[in-house]
Amino acid sequence: MKPITLSTRTKEGETLEATFLPEKGMTLASYKLGEIEAIDQSTKGDFDKARNGLGALIGPHFYARPDFLVPKIDHEFSHEKVMREKGKVDIFTHGVGRYASWNAEQNGNTIHAELSGEDKLEGIPLSEIEGQNFKMVFDVNLSEEGLKLDISVVSDRDSVVGFHYYYAIGNNGNARVRAAVQDTYLDNLDGNRKKPLPADWEIDAQRMLTYPLNQDTDCTFYPYPDLLNGEIVLETETHQLSVRTSCPSAENSWQVWHPKGATFACIEPISSQNPRRPNLTVSEISATLNLKPLHK
């Protein structure tokens, strides 16, 4: 299936476009307001090699599964050599959803897409790759209010879904993330440990965290004061991106991943409080992306 591009105009009359790749994991390849591109296009090379980059999805699992949960499959996948060279045991990092071809239908500025364990990747059933049966549903709606995303999963084993979008931040080290957060977080750079927020972080009386993206970052946060709804704002020198999240369960979180010096920051709403150790077989999460020029 060819790429799907949704297009509309904002209240200010600017063109807003979103392009998805159904055959490549329903990835968000581009999200543009006029000439402002929210997705870091410099990650396209890594995406083409092993789906690491652009706007990839998460699910039905997150990160790398424990070795004993990775099925042994007598087939060499097209991206396998790249992943083995990186020392990966689980070559389907963050779930098979980003590697497979989805069944997608466009209706105007909406897309409905589904993926299940009965679908195949290079002739292998996805249930065999994941070691469980599952069904993921992804709904997209582009309007003058922004890009609305809803993703859900039903599975045999505990699972997660989410958005692993590589947002462009430039290379000057001046970008930052702002959000109201709970007083604890997961430090994934230190063994996936839950900790109090450090005393030297910039947090105001309303628990609004301002986090500079000038350092190695891999953290999991929780929205405040409403555990079910939150907003994360990414500010760069050229634009502002608001990511409004909603989840029917308090078993949800959002992540920030940013290697120091990288031209991207990943803001990842996800349907588990600890995505590396999920405990639900049915979950969903929504996000609305609103892109604005910074000085307008």
Order of alpha helices (4+ residues) and beta strands (2+ residues): beta-beta-beta-beta-alpha-beta-alpha-beta-beta-beta-beta-alpha-beta-beta-beta-beta-beta-beta-beta-beta-beta-beta-beta-beta-beta-beta
